[in-house]
Amino acid sequence: MRFENVVQDHKSGQEASLKALIFGKNGQVAQELQRRCGAWRLEVRGSDEANFETPEICAAFVAATDADVVINAAAYTAVDRAETDEARAEMVNATTPGAIAQAAALRGLPLVHISTDYVFDGSGQTPFLPQDPTGPLGAYGRSKLAGEEAVRAAGGVHAILRTSWVVSSHGANFVKTMLRLGAERDRLTIVADQIGGPTPAAAIADACFSIAEQLCADPAKSGSYHFSGAPDVSWADFAREIFAQAGLGCEVADIPSSAYPTPAKRPQNSRMDCSSTQTVFGIARPDWRQGLRAILHDLKA
């Protein structure tokens, strides 16, 4: 049985050479994948069809697709809620991606699977390499790590792309929260001892397409990779740049993580070494400040 929900190339009007099956239709990255598909044809599945709490249904879409590659941009991302909802986080972030990976391996389809810096323990100040030991601090990180392990265990061609601090003009994210609060208040206290790379979803989408195309041509590029925005920055300094670019006069006061307790512990060091991504795929770290300008432009439009 063929499933039909294909988005045709809306930019070139030409027949595309490759087609991607994308999971996570309404997420930040998937929305950018749909906006930036260029010559790609897309088959896009959201939770209304491909519910990630039903792994067999999601695997069936892979078994039936005529796509050349699968991109999994779906995830359970409620970090704090996962502490009391770990079984669901495990299903969405691990069990179902594993089923998708197995189905893709049986079909010989490369899989690009998006993961997170939360698989690490956030210790030290040195950027984490893809091969560094993992040690998630909470349920969300554990579920994402289990998802990585399931993708690898399937034995197919894959790229696990760990990213961090995803922002866009879509959904809920730090940029949109700061714009709302910065317009309402004169002063905000923001955590300053957590350091990482804000990553525009648009840049992640472009990276996914490039990696997918290269995996189709060279399966030996399979592996785990990092992709985050540059330069590394604290949440407090990220907020300052948001307010500066948006023309908001809100003052930012630095606070330690201990002054802002959350149900799930956040990694203090979210720096990631992305050099292998550039070496293998020719993809450099994006400048998040330029990405922020594009996000603000989108929001104004």
C-alpha positions in Angstrom: 0.0 0.0 0.0 1.3 3.4 -1.0 1.0 6.3 1.5 0.6 9.7 -0.3 1.5 13.0 1.4 4.2 14.3 -0.9 5.4 17.9 -1.0 6.6 18.7 -4.5 9.6 20.9 -5.2 8.3 24.5 -4.7 11.4 26.4 -5.7 12.8 25.1 -8.9 9.7 23.4 -10.4 12.0 20.7 -11.7 12.0 17.0 -11.0 14.2 16.3 -8.0 17.0 13.8 -8.1 16.4 12.7 -4.5 13.4 12.3 -2.2 13.3 12.3 1.6 10.9 10.8 4.1 10.7 13.2 7.0 9.3 12.6 10.5 8.3 15.4 12.8 6.2 17.6 10.5 5.5 20.4 12.9 8.8 20.7 14.7 11.3 23.5 14.3 13.7 21.5 12.1 11.1 19.8 10.1 9.4 23.1 9.3 12.7 24.4 8.0 13.3 21.2 6.0 10.0 21.9 4.3 10.9 25.6 3.7 14.4 24.9 2.4 13.9 21.7 0.4 15.2 23.2 -2.9 15.3 20.4 -5.5 14.4 17.7 -3.0 11.0 16.1 -3.0 9.6 15.4 0.4 7.2 13.0 2.0 6.4 14.6 5.4 4.8 12.7 8.3 3.4 14.3 11.5 2.1 12.9 14.7 -1.5 12.8 13.3 -0.3 10.0 11.0 3.1 8.8 12.4 2.5 8.8 16.1 5.8 8.1 17.7 4.1 6.1 20.5 3.2 3.5 17.8 6.6 2.3 16.5 5.1 -0.3 14.1 3.1 2.4 12.3 6.1 4.6 11.9 8.2 1.7 10.6 5.4 0.9 8.1 5.8 4.3 6.5 9.5 3.5 6.0 8.7 0.1 4.5 6.2 1.6 2.0 8.1 4.8 1.0 9.7 5.4 -2.4 12.1 7.9 -0.8 15.8 7.7 -1.1 16.6 8.7 2.5 14.9 9.1 5.9 15.3 12.1 8.1 14.0 11.8 11.7 13.4 15.3 13.1 10.7 14.1 15.6 11.5 14.0 19.3 10.1 14.3 22.8 11.8 17.5 23.9 10.0 18.5 27.2 13.2 18.2 29.2 11.6 18.8 32.6 8.4 16.8 32.0 10.5 13.8 31.0 11.6 13.4 34.6 8.1 12.2 35.5 7.2 10.9 32.0 10.3 8.9 31.2 8.5 5.9 29.7 6.9 8.1 27.0 10.2 9.9 26.4 11.8 6.5 25.9 9.2 5.4 23.5 9.3 8.6 21.4 13.1 9.1 21.5 14.4 5.6 21.5 12.0 2.7 20.8 10.3 4.3 17.7 13.6 5.7 16.2 15.0 2.2 16.6 12.0 0.7 14.7 12.5 3.3 12.0 16.2 2.6 11.8 15.5 -1.2 11.4 13.0 -0.6 8.7 15.4 1.8 6.9 18.2 -0.8 7.2 16.0 -3.5 5.6 15.3 -1.2 2.7 18.9 0.0 2.4 17.8 3.6 3.0 20.3 6.0 4.8 18.9 7.6 8.0 19.7 11.0 9.4 18.7 11.1 13.0 18.9 14.3 15.1 20.2 14.0 18.7 21.4 16.3 21.4 24.2 17.6 23.6 22.2 16.2 26.6 23.7 12.8 26.0 26.8 14.2 27.8 27.3 15.1 31.4 28.2 18.7 30.8 31.4 18.6 32.8 34.5 20.6 32.1 35.0 23.4 29.6 36.4 21.4 26.7 34.1 20.9 23.6 32.8 17.3 23.5 34.0 15.1 20.6 31.5 12.7 19.0 33.5 9.7 20.5 33.7 11.1 24.0 32.1 9.1 26.8 28.4 9.9 27.3 26.7 10.5 30.7 23.3 12.1 30.5 22.1 13.9 33.6 18.4 13.2 33.3 15.6 11.3 31.7 15.5 13.3 28.4 19.2 12.7 27.9 18.9 9.1 28.7 16.1 8.6 26.2 18.0 10.4 23.4 21.1 8.3 24.2 19.0 5.1 24.0 17.8 6.4 20.6 21.3 6.8 19.3 22.1 3.2 20.5 19.0 1.9 18.8 19.9 3.6 15.5 23.4 2.2 15.6 22.2 -1.3 16.5 20.0 -1.4 13.4 23.1 -1.7 11.3 22.1 0.5 8.5 23.7 3.5 6.9 23.1 6.5 9.2 24.3 9.8 10.5 23.5 10.7 14.1 23.6 14.5 14.2 23.9 15.9 17.8 22.9 19.6 18.0 22.1 22.1 20.7 20.0 25.1 21.7 17.8 25.0 18.7 16.1 28.3 17.7 13.8 29.5 14.9 10.7 31.5 14.2 8.6 28.4 14.8 7.2 26.9 17.9 8.5 27.6 21.4 12.2 28.4 21.9 14.6 30.7 23.8 14.6 33.5 21.2 10.8 33.8 21.2 10.6 33.6 25.0 13.2 36.4 25.3 11.4 38.6 22.8 8.2 38.3 24.7 9.7 38.8 28.2 12.1 41.5 27.0 9.1 43.5 25.7 7.3 43.1 29.0 10.1 43.8 31.5 13.0 46.2 32.1 15.3 43.6 33.6 15.7 39.8 33.4 17.9 37.4 35.4 19.5 34.8 33.0 21.7 31.8 33.7 25.3 32.7 32.8 27.2 29.5 33.7 25.8 27.2 31.1 27.8 27.5 27.8 26.8 26.2 24.4 26.2 26.9 20.8 22.8 28.3 19.8 21.8 26.5 16.5 19.3 27.9 14.0 16.9 25.2 12.8 17.4 26.5 9.3 21.1 25.6 9.5 20.3 22.2 10.8 17.9 21.6 7.9 20.5 22.6 5.4 23.0 20.3 7.1 20.5 17.4 7.1 20.0 17.7 3.4 23.7 17.8 2.6 24.5 14.9 4.9 21.6 12.8 3.4 22.8 13.4 -0.1 26.4 12.5 0.8 25.3 9.4 2.6 23.4 8.2 -0.5 26.6 8.6 -2.5 29.1 7.4 0.1 27.6 5.1 2.9 31.1 4.9 4.5 30.4 8.4 6.0 28.0 6.7 8.5 28.6 7.7 12.1 28.0 10.2 14.8 28.6 13.9 14.3 28.2 17.3 16.0 26.6 20.4 14.7 26.1 23.6 16.7 26.2 27.3 16.2 29.3 29.5 16.7 30.6 31.1 18.8 29.9 29.4 22.0 28.0 31.6 24.4 26.2 31.7 27.8 22.4 31.9 27.9 22.8 35.4 29.4 25.0 36.7 26.6 22.7 35.0 24.1 19.8 37.0 25.6 21.8 40.2 25.4 22.4 39.7 21.7 18.7 39.0 21.1 17.8 42.2 22.8 20.4 44.2 20.9 19.3 42.9 17.5 15.7 43.4 18.4 16.2 46.9 19.7 14.8 46.0 23.2 16.2 47.9 26.2 15.8 45.0 28.6 18.8 44.7 31.0 20.3 41.2 31.6 21.7 40.3 35.0 23.8 37.1 35.3 22.9 34.4 37.7 24.3 30.9 38.4 22.3 27.7 37.6 21.8 27.2 41.3 19.7 30.3 41.4 17.3 28.9 38.8 16.5 25.3 39.9 14.6 23.1 37.4 13.3 19.5 37.7 15.9 18.3 35.2 19.5 19.3 35.7 21.0 21.1 32.7 24.5 20.5 31.4 26.8 23.5 32.2 29.1 22.6 29.3 27.2 22.2 26.0 30.2 23.0 23.9 30.6 20.5 21.0 33.5 19.9 18.7 32.1 20.0 15.2 35.4 19.6 13.3 34.6 16.1 12.0 31.4 17.3 10.5 33.3 19.9 8.5 36.1 17.4 7.6 33.7 14.6 6.4 30.8 16.6 5.0 32.3 20.0 4.3 29.7 21.6 6.7 31.0 24.4 8.9 29.5 25.7 12.1 26.9 28.3 11.4 27.2 31.8 12.9 24.1 31.9 15.2 24.2 35.8 15.2 23.4 35.8 11.4 20.8 33.1 12.0 19.2 35.3 14.7 18.9 38.1 12.3 17.1 35.9 9.8 14.8 34.6 12.6 13.9 38.2 13.7 13.2 39.1 10.0 10.9 36.1 9.7 9.0 37.1 12.9 8.6 40.7 11.7 7.3 39.4 8.4 
